[in-house]
Amino acid sequence: MSLRSALLALLSSGPLTGYDVVKQFSTSVGHVWHAPDSQIYPELRKMHAEGLLSSRPVPWGSRGATKTEYSITPEGERALREWQDTPLGYVRERDPAHLRAAYFEWAAPGAAAAQLRAHIEHYREQRTQALRQIRALEDHTNPTLARRLAANPEDQWERITRFKVFAYEGQVGRAEQEIAWAQRGLRLLAELGEPAEPDTPDAR
């Protein structure tokens, strides 16, 4: 998946200004494909230049100011369908947490346990965010989903909603697996007699 595929998916629900793309990206697509603002704006301009998006100025503020509103073009819709219809090419992972765990014997006393607790905390937050998204999707309070549903026939609403819930359920499952893995790591450290806290001057 590329950033432009995520942007095409977001804009398929209707026109958005660049500012609104950034805002909605962070609360929807951004949960499964992270991209900073500094990448989104240039990519929108590239997609416009390539004919995947059209644009028009819309009023903004006072004194005749405008901002650019983007819409997906038929060419953009074809690119979105082609992306969906092309088998996903999987790549070898780079997993810093598991790489580090494989060499915990080099860690200072207590550092491995601290790393695993941080891992648990991170994935608990990821799980909380995903569950929050699922609730907002199921009760149709997610603003991006609401726009998409409004642009589609009602007989498609369940299909649209359930696919998105399915994606976030995958995130919940992944988070729970990582939490369980780190908890097993803490038990392993305890069995090996490793300290549970870093050896700092304050701890002595």
Buried (B, 14 or more C-beta within 10 A) or exposed (E): EEBBBBBBBBBBBEBBBBBBBBBBBBEBBBBBBEBEBEEBBEBBBEBBEEEBBBBEEEEBEEEEEEEBBBBBBEBBBEBBEEBEEEEEEEEEEEEEBEEBBEEBEEBEBBBBBBBBBEBBEBBBEBBEBBBEBBEBBBEEEBEBBEBBBEEBEEEEBEEBBEEBBEBBBEBBEBBBEBBEBBBEBBEBBEEEEBBEEBEEEEEE
